[in-house]
Amino acid sequence: MSILTVKNLSHGFGDRAIFDNVSFRLLKGEHIGLIGANGEGKSTFMNIITGKLEPDDGTIEWSKRVRVGYLDQHTSLERGMTIYDILKNAYQYLFDLEAEVTNICEKMGDADPDELEVMLEDMGTIQDILDHNDFYIIDAKISEIASGLGLNDIGLDKDVADLSGGQRTKVLLAKLLLEKPDILLLDEPTNYLDEQHIEWLKRYLNAYENAFILISHDIPFLNSVINLIYHMGNQELNRYVGDYDNFMNVYEARKKQVESAYKKQQKEIDDLKDFVARNKARVSTRNMAMSRQKKLDKMDVIELDKEKPKPVFNFKAARTSDKLIFETRDLVIGYDEPLSIPLNLVMERGQKIALVGANGLGKTTLLRSILGEIPSISGEVELGEHQHIGYFQQEIKEANYNSCIEEVWQEFPSYTQYEVRAALARCGLTTKHIESKVLVLSGGEQAKVRLCKILNRESNILVLDEPTNHLDVDAKDELKKALKEYKGSILLICHEPEFYNDIVTHVWNCESWTTKII
């Protein structure tokens, strides 16, 4: 049974086409991985099928009475609401049904026998819905999901406006899972989730009976939960049975077949053109030349997909820093309350350190305290001399209305426009991306613009806060290669062991010094 049918979908932004005559069908129980390079339109597709964006052409048809749940990373959470308030809102439709039962009961006294029969039937239907959707065990279900995603550790009475990016993602994901929709739409759900809760989500999705569409660049996670791949690229959407590894095998084989057929056809075209050019003027061979020209005119010419620019990352090295990178003495980090015990940490030149642990323990707060961006509660930090720091922030909350060219040019005013464009192109951005405003780019494209500024400034220390979030597979692989080759020191926050294990010399687990209950 088809839950969602998309027919002849076309869409673009300005003169930049995203989809051209795309069709798609989602069947009951399918677990789909939606993949493609940054900027190919994965999130745009999600926005179109959920009605947040109107396509230029085509139709989107949902089955009747299908409840859709969409994890949107950009949903705002209002100050004054607690985590519990948000999670309880997942059941609002059930509270509305309960109110409907109350309303029916109030009207029963004035109803005639026929009306009463209809009312009793309605009440029975509503009661079945309430029973089958956990209405009478709401608090137990909230506690179960909140525990699985680590929200009980944060405190369900905490104001959502005070949460970190990772904690907000967990709240939105928990609310979505509590809603138990007929189809889940998940846009990079593992961004900002730590390893423990990624494992919990993996188990949950494996046991999920309904359908879901998952966007993720975390390939091990993707492989563990999906059974179908839809690949988005070159304005097309193509279906592959199996996991990502199987997709890559089939995709590469098909690509080689097309390239082989293309070369063979191009040789045939060249031979035909050459024959026509040499023989069309002679009376004796004119008919043969015309015959070959007709063959040329009728030929269905094979076109190769346009190759996407692959990023090339090379960090520029500054002069060597002092042996000491930083030393903390009884440093207590936090805002209104301590997030850590007194910390006595030392980092020396050449070390590459990964900070790991659950969200909300203060990993980002520690980085910002060391860099002097925020005050600590107590203690002190000593920094070494001759430090040239490249800092990649996890979140940029302000809307950025600069074009990509303006954004980089402001940092490097001595560059020519050609040099700015070349720097952005090396990060895997096309001409259309480079000339667009940062605001309209995908999360991965925006990350590449931010990386571009770090790559083009000399550094001897890199401080990277979740740099892999939103990056596509090619960009992630290239970043990993560049960090392995980097001669300076690295302090890295990352939730993907597959990414950081081959890079770092030390792993610091923040759970060993947090004041939070783990």
C-alpha positions in Angstrom: 0.0 0.0 0.0 1.4 3.4 -1.0 1.5 5.9 1.8 3.0 8.7 -0.3 3.1 9.2 -4.0 5.2 12.0 -5.7 4.7 12.5 -9.4 6.7 14.6 -11.9 8.2 16.8 -9.2 10.3 19.8 -10.4 11.7 22.5 -8.3 14.5 25.1 -8.2 15.7 28.3 -6.6 16.2 31.1 -9.1 18.1 29.6 -12.1 19.4 26.7 -10.0 17.3 23.5 -10.7 17.1 21.1 -7.8 14.6 18.4 -9.1 13.6 17.7 -12.7 10.5 15.5 -13.2 11.2 13.4 -10.1 8.8 10.6 -9.0 8.8 8.7 -5.7 6.6 6.2 -3.9 6.7 5.2 -0.2 5.2 1.9 0.8 4.0 0.8 4.2 6.8 -0.3 6.5 9.7 0.8 4.2 12.8 2.1 6.0 14.4 4.5 3.5 17.8 6.3 3.5 17.7 9.5 1.5 21.2 10.3 0.5 23.2 12.7 -1.7 25.9 15.3 -1.6 25.4 18.6 0.3 23.1 20.9 -1.6 21.4 18.2 -3.8 18.0 19.0 -2.2 17.4 16.4 0.5 16.0 18.8 3.1 14.1 20.7 0.3 12.5 17.4 -0.7 11.4 16.9 3.0 10.0 20.4 3.1 8.0 19.8 -0.2 6.4 16.5 0.9 5.4 18.0 4.3 3.8 21.0 2.6 6.3 23.6 4.0 7.4 24.4 0.4 5.4 24.6 -2.7 7.0 22.8 -5.7 7.3 24.5 -9.1 5.5 21.5 -10.7 4.2 18.0 -9.9 1.9 16.4 -7.3 2.3 15.1 -3.8 -0.4 12.7 -2.6 -0.7 11.3 0.9 -3.0 8.4 1.9 -6.0 9.4 3.9 -5.6 9.7 7.7 -1.8 9.3 7.6 -0.1 10.9 10.6 3.3 12.3 9.6 6.1 13.2 12.1 9.0 15.4 10.9 12.1 16.0 12.8 13.0 19.6 11.8 16.4 20.7 13.2 15.2 24.4 12.9 12.1 24.2 15.1 12.1 26.9 17.7 11.4 26.1 21.4 9.8 28.9 23.4 11.1 30.1 26.7 8.9 29.3 29.6 8.1 25.7 28.5 9.8 22.8 30.2 11.1 19.6 28.6 8.1 17.8 30.1 5.7 20.4 28.6 7.1 19.8 25.1 6.9 16.0 25.5 3.4 16.1 26.8 2.4 18.2 23.8 3.0 15.0 21.7 -0.3 13.8 23.1 -2.3 17.0 22.4 -4.4 15.3 19.8 -5.4 12.7 22.5 -6.3 15.4 25.0 -8.5 17.0 22.3 -10.2 13.6 21.8 -10.8 13.4 25.5 -12.4 16.8 25.5 -14.6 15.6 22.6 -15.8 12.7 24.8 -16.6 15.1 27.6 -18.5 17.3 25.2 -20.5 14.3 23.9 -21.4 13.2 27.5 -22.7 16.7 28.2 -25.0 16.5 25.1 -26.4 13.0 25.9 -29.1 14.3 28.2 -30.8 16.2 25.5 -30.3 13.6 22.7 -33.1 11.5 21.1 -32.6 7.7 20.8 -31.1 7.9 17.2 -28.7 10.7 18.2 -27.8 8.8 21.3 -26.8 5.8 19.3 -24.5 7.9 17.1 -23.0 9.5 20.1 -22.3 6.1 21.8 -20.7 4.9 18.6 -18.4 8.0 18.4 -17.5 7.6 22.0 -16.5 3.9 21.4 -14.3 4.9 18.4 -12.6 7.6 20.4 -12.1 5.3 23.4 -10.4 2.8 21.1 -8.0 5.5 19.9 -7.2 6.6 23.4 -6.6 3.0 24.5 -4.3 2.2 21.6 -2.2 5.3 21.8 -1.1 5.0 25.5 -3.3 7.8 26.7 -3.7 6.3 30.2 0.0 5.7 30.7 1.4 9.0 29.3 3.8 9.7 32.1 5.3 6.2 31.8 5.8 6.5 28.1 7.4 10.0 28.5 9.7 8.6 31.1 10.7 5.6 28.8 11.6 7.7 25.8 13.2 10.5 27.9 15.4 7.9 29.5 16.4 6.3 26.2 17.6 9.7 24.9 19.1 10.9 28.2 16.6 13.6 28.9 15.9 12.4 32.5 19.5 13.2 33.3 19.0 16.8 32.2 15.8 17.2 34.2 12.3 17.3 32.6 11.5 20.5 34.5 14.4 22.4 32.7 13.4 25.4 30.6 13.9 24.4 26.9 15.3 27.9 26.1 18.4 27.0 28.2 19.2 23.8 26.4 22.3 23.1 24.2 21.9 22.3 20.5 22.2 18.6 21.2 19.7 18.7 24.0 17.2 20.5 21.9 17.6 17.9 19.2 16.9 15.2 21.8 13.7 16.9 23.0 12.4 17.3 19.4 13.2 13.7 18.6 11.6 12.4 21.9 8.4 14.4 21.2 8.3 12.9 17.6 8.8 9.3 18.8 6.1 9.8 21.5 3.6 10.9 18.7 4.0 7.4 17.1 3.3 8.7 13.6 2.5 6.5 10.6 5.6 7.8 9.0 8.8 9.3 10.5 10.7 11.9 8.5 14.2 12.3 10.1 16.6 14.9 8.9 20.0 14.1 10.3 18.8 12.9 13.7 22.2 11.8 14.9 23.6 15.4 14.7 24.3 16.5 18.3 23.4 13.0 19.7 26.2 11.2 21.6 27.2 7.6 21.0 25.1 6.1 23.8 21.9 7.6 22.5 22.7 7.0 18.8 22.8 3.3 19.8 19.4 3.6 21.6 17.9 5.3 18.5 19.4 2.6 16.3 17.6 -0.1 18.3 14.4 1.9 18.3 14.4 2.4 14.5 15.2 -1.3 13.9 12.1 -2.3 15.9 9.9 0.5 14.3 7.0 -1.1 12.5 5.9 1.9 10.5 7.7 3.6 7.6 10.4 6.2 7.9 12.6 8.4 5.6 16.0 9.1 7.1 18.6 11.7 5.9 22.0 10.9 7.4 25.7 11.2 6.5 26.5 8.8 9.3 27.0 5.7 7.1 27.4 3.0 9.9 24.2 4.3 11.5 22.4 4.5 8.1 23.4 1.0 7.2 22.2 -0.4 10.5 18.5 0.8 10.2 17.5 1.1 6.5 16.5 -1.4 3.8 16.2 1.0 0.8 18.3 3.8 -0.6 17.0 6.8 -2.6 19.9 8.6 -4.1 19.5 12.3 -4.9 21.8 13.8 -7.5 21.9 15.7 -10.8 18.2 16.6 -10.4 17.2 12.9 -10.2 16.0 10.6 -7.5 16.9 6.9 -8.0 15.9 3.8 -5.9 18.3 1.1 -4.8 17.4 -2.0 -2.8 19.6 -2.7 0.3 21.9 -0.6 2.4 24.4 2.1 1.5 27.3 -0.4 0.8 25.1 -2.2 -1.7 24.1 1.1 -3.2 27.7 2.1 -3.7 28.5 -1.2 -5.5 25.5 -0.9 -7.8 26.0 2.8 -8.4 29.7 2.5 -9.3 29.0 -0.5 -11.6 26.2 1.4 -13.4 28.5 4.5 -13.7 31.2 2.4 -15.3 28.7 0.8 -17.7 27.4 4.3 -18.8 31.0 5.6 -19.2 31.9 2.6 -21.3 28.8 3.1 -23.5 29.4 6.8 -23.7 33.0 6.3 -25.0 31.8 3.7 -27.5 29.0 6.0 -28.8 31.3 9.0 -29.0 33.7 7.0 -31.2 30.7 6.0 -33.4 29.6 9.6 -33.6 33.1 10.8 -34.6 33.3 8.1 -37.3 29.9 8.9 -38.7 30.6 12.7 -38.7 34.0 12.0 -40.4 32.3 9.8 -43.1 29.6 12.5 -43.8 32.2 15.3 -44.0 34.3 13.3 -46.5 31.5 11.9 -48.7 28.6 14.4 -48.8 30.1 16.3 -51.7 30.7 13.3 -54.0 27.8 12.3 -56.2 28.8 8.6 -55.9 28.8 8.6 -52.1 26.2 11.3 -51.3 23.4 8.8 -50.6 25.6 6.9 -48.1 26.6 10.1 -46.4 22.9 11.2 -46.1 22.0 7.8 -44.7 24.7 8.2 -42.0 23.6 11.7 -41.3 20.0 10.4 -40.7 21.5 7.9 -38.3 23.3 10.7 -36.4 20.1 12.8 -36.3 18.1 9.9 -34.8 20.7 8.8 -32.3 19.8 9.0 -28.6 23.0 10.6 -27.3 24.2 9.4 -23.9 25.1 12.2 -21.5 27.3 11.7 -18.5 26.3 13.1 -15.1 28.1 16.3 -14.3 30.8 15.5 -11.8 30.3 17.2 -8.5 33.4 19.2 -7.3 35.1 17.2 -4.5 36.5 19.2 -1.7 40.3 19.5 -1.2 41.2 20.5 2.4 44.7 21.6 3.3 45.3 23.5 6.5 47.9 26.2 6.3 50.6 25.8 9.0 51.7 28.8 11.2 55.0 29.0 13.1 55.3 26.4 15.8 53.6 27.2 19.1 55.1 26.9 22.6 55.2 23.4 24.1 52.3 24.3 26.4 48.9 24.7 24.6 46.9 25.2 27.8 46.8 24.3 31.4 43.8 24.6 33.7 44.1 25.0 37.5 41.0 24.0 39.5 38.9 25.2 36.6 35.1 25.0 37.2 33.1 25.6 34.1 29.4 26.5 33.8 26.9 29.3 33.7 24.4 29.7 36.5 25.7 26.4 38.1 28.8 24.3 37.9 29.0 21.8 35.1 32.3 20.2 36.3 34.4 19.4 39.3 37.6 21.5 39.6 39.7 20.6 36.4 43.4 20.3 36.2 44.1 19.6 32.6 47.2 20.0 30.4 47.5 19.9 26.7 50.9 20.1 24.9 52.0 20.8 21.4 51.4 18.0 18.9 48.6 16.3 20.9 45.3 15.7 19.1 42.6 15.3 21.7 38.9 14.2 21.3 36.4 15.4 23.9 33.7 12.8 24.2 30.7 12.2 26.4 26.9 12.8 26.6 25.4 16.1 25.5 24.9 18.8 28.0 28.0 17.9 30.1 29.9 21.0 29.1 32.2 20.0 26.2 31.4 23.2 24.3 31.5 25.2 27.5 35.0 23.9 28.2 36.2 24.9 24.8 34.8 28.4 25.1 36.2 28.8 28.7 39.7 27.8 27.5 39.5 30.2 24.6 38.3 33.0 26.9 35.0 33.4 25.2 33.0 33.0 28.4 34.0 33.4 32.1 34.5 30.3 34.2 32.9 29.9 37.6 36.2 29.6 39.3 39.9 28.6 38.6 42.1 29.8 35.8 43.4 28.9 32.4 47.0 29.4 31.2 47.6 29.6 27.5 51.0 29.1 25.8 52.7 31.6 23.5 52.7 32.0 19.7 49.2 30.5 19.3 47.4 30.8 16.0 44.0 29.1 16.6 41.5 28.0 14.0 38.1 27.7 15.7 35.1 25.9 14.2 31.9 26.6 16.2 29.2 24.0 16.6 26.3 26.5 16.1 26.0 29.9 14.3 22.6 31.1 15.4 22.6 34.5 13.6 21.1 34.6 10.1 23.8 35.4 7.6 22.7 37.6 4.6 26.2 37.8 3.1 27.0 36.0 -0.2 29.6 33.4 0.1 32.1 35.6 -1.7 31.4 38.5 0.7 31.7 36.2 3.7 35.2 35.1 2.8 36.3 38.4 1.4 35.6 40.1 4.7 38.1 37.8 6.3 40.7 38.1 3.6 40.4 41.6 2.1 43.8 41.3 0.3 42.5 38.4 -1.8 41.3 39.1 -5.4 37.8 37.9 -6.3 39.4 35.1 -8.3 41.3 33.9 -5.2 38.1 34.0 -3.1 36.2 32.0 -5.6 39.1 29.5 -5.9 39.3 29.1 -2.2 35.5 28.3 -2.0 35.7 26.0 -5.0 38.4 24.0 -3.3 35.9 23.4 -0.5 33.6 21.7 -2.9 31.2 24.6 -3.7 29.9 25.2 -7.2 29.7 28.6 -8.9 26.0 28.9 -8.0 26.7 28.1 -4.3 29.6 30.6 -4.3 27.3 33.4 -5.6 24.4 32.5 -3.3 23.7 34.0 0.1 25.0 31.9 3.0 21.5 32.0 4.4 20.0 29.9 1.6 22.7 27.2 1.6 22.2 23.8 3.2 23.8 23.0 6.5 26.7 21.1 4.8 27.4 24.0 2.4 27.4 26.5 5.2 29.9 24.3 7.1 32.2 24.3 4.0 32.1 28.1 3.9 33.1 28.3 7.6 35.9 25.7 7.0 37.1 27.7 4.0 37.9 30.6 6.4 39.9 28.4 8.7 41.7 26.6 5.9 43.0 29.8 4.4 44.4 31.3 7.7 47.6 30.0 9.1 47.1 28.0 12.3 49.0 25.8 14.7 46.0 24.8 16.8 42.6 23.7 15.6 39.6 23.8 18.0 36.8 22.0 16.3 33.3 21.7 17.8 31.4 18.9 15.9 32.8 19.8 12.5 31.3 16.7 10.8 27.7 17.7 11.5 25.9 18.2 8.1 29.0 17.3 6.0 28.5 14.8 3.2 30.6 11.7 2.9 33.2 13.1 0.5 33.7 16.2 2.7 34.0 14.1 5.8 36.6 11.8 4.3 38.6 14.8 3.0 38.4 16.5 6.4 39.6 13.3 8.2 42.5 13.1 5.8 43.5 16.7 6.3 43.3 16.4 10.1 45.5 13.3 10.0 48.1 15.2 8.0 47.9 18.3 10.1 51.2 19.0 12.0 49.7 21.2 14.7 47.6 20.4 17.7 43.9 19.6 17.7 41.1 19.8 20.3 38.1 18.1 18.8 34.5 17.5 19.9 32.9 14.7 17.9 30.3 11.9 18.4 31.5 9.7 15.6 34.3 7.2 16.7 34.7 6.2 13.0 35.8 9.7 12.3 38.1 10.6 15.2 39.7 7.2 16.1 42.3 7.5 13.4 43.1 11.1 14.1 43.5 11.6 17.8 46.3 10.7 20.2 44.2 11.0 23.3 40.5 10.7 24.2 39.1 12.7 27.2 35.8 11.5 28.5 33.9 14.4 30.0 31.7 12.1 31.9 34.6 11.5 34.3 34.5 15.1 35.6 30.9 16.2 35.2 28.7 17.2 38.1 25.7 15.8 36.2 24.2 12.4 36.9 25.0 10.0 34.0 
